[in-house]
Amino acid sequence: MYVCICKAVTDSQLELAINEGLCTRRQLFECFGVGGDCGKCNKDIRELLNHNKEHKLNEATNELAA
Ligand code: FES
């Protein structure tokens, strides 16, 4: 599914980039150009980043508890 229509960037592309270490909207903008035109995708990009951070935090918490 397209997240950024202006740059034709999908959620899969962004999730892959986030999993590879891009962790800010600025980094995703520099890599894909997302969010820099109309800006309508910024909310979805922020949600993708927050979801990834929560996932990593849960993984780290589970590792500490194990
Ligand atoms: S939809 Fe991403 S900048 Fe327009």
Residues whose N, C-alpha, C, O or C-beta is under 5 A from the ligand:
A	BS01	FES	V3 C4 I5 C6 V34 G35 G36 D37 C38 G39 K40 C41
